[in-house]
Amino acid sequence: MENSHFGVTNCVCRAPGLLSRTARSTPATCAPLALRELAAGLAHEIRNRRAGIAGVVDITGKELPAYSPSRAVIGDVQREVLHVRAILNDLLAYSRPRPLDFIPRI
């Protein structure tokens, strides 16, 4: 687990190079594609960590006694984890490949 942040760091560190190479070597319409690929990579890396956090929070919540004041905090964290999931789903939806829209020229 010592390199568990490697995937996210790798995506972020490669981002400027990926975007600048795309801008130099391809038409301007490809830059959004590079951004979508970057978004997908980041979303997947964050989603994996979010799943681990959600699991730990669920287990911790089940082990807490019913009278524990920490139960309210667990509920807050669970809501925030769900919020992060919704954001990641939106990001993944944005990053999905789209069909090309060709208009025939006559």
N, C-alpha and C positions, 0 to 999 in steps of 0.2 A: 504493500500500500504506500510505500514511501514515494513512489512516482505516480500516485493517483491523479495528480493535477497535470500530468504530462500531456494528455490529449487536449485539454482546454488550452494550455500554454502553447502547444504546437499549433493549434488553429489560429490563435491570436498572433503569434509571432510570424506566421506565414502570411497573414492577411495583407500587409502592405505590399509585399512582393507579388502576391497573387494578383492583387488589383492593379498594380502598376504594370506588370507584364501583360495582363489582359488589355489594358488601355493602350499599350504601345503596339501590340501585335495583332489586334483584332478590331473589327468595327465597334463603334460606340454601343451598339445594341448588345454586345456580349458582356459588357461590364456588369449589367444587372444579373447575368447568369453567374458570374464569379461571386457576386455578393450573395446570391441565393445558395450557392455551394458552401460558402463560408458560414452562412446562417444555419444551414442544415448540420454541418459538422459541429458547430458550437451547441446547437440545440440537443443533438444526440449525446454529446459529452455531459452536458448539464443534466439531461434527463436521467442518465445512469446514476449520477450522484443524488439526484432528487429521490429516486426510488429507494436508495439506501437510507436516506434520511427519513423518508416516510415509514419505512419498515421499523427503524429504531424507535421512532416516535410512537407508532402503534403498539409495539411491545412494551415500551415504557409506560404508556397510558394504561394498558391492561394490568400491569404489575402494581400500579399505584393503588393504595387503599381508597375506598369510596369517599372517605372524609378528608382526603389530602387536598390542601389548597393548590397544589401543583396541577391538579386536574384541569383547572381553568387555563393554565398556561399551555398544557398539552393541546387543548382544543384550539387555542389561538395558533399554535404552530401548525396543527393539522390544516386549518383554514388557509394559512399562508402557503403551505406545501401544495394545496389544491390550486391556489392562485398561480403559483409558479408553473404547475402542470398546464393550466389554461394558456399561459403566455407561451410556453414551449410548443404547445399544439398549434397556436397561431403562427409561430415562427416556422414550424415545419410545414404548415399549409402554404405559407408564403414561398418557401423554398422548393416546393414540388415543381417538377418540370411541367411546362405548359405546352399545349399543342401549338405548333407554328400556324400563324394565320397568313396564308399566302393569298394575295390578290392577283389573279392572272392579268397580265398586261396584253392588250390587243393592239 
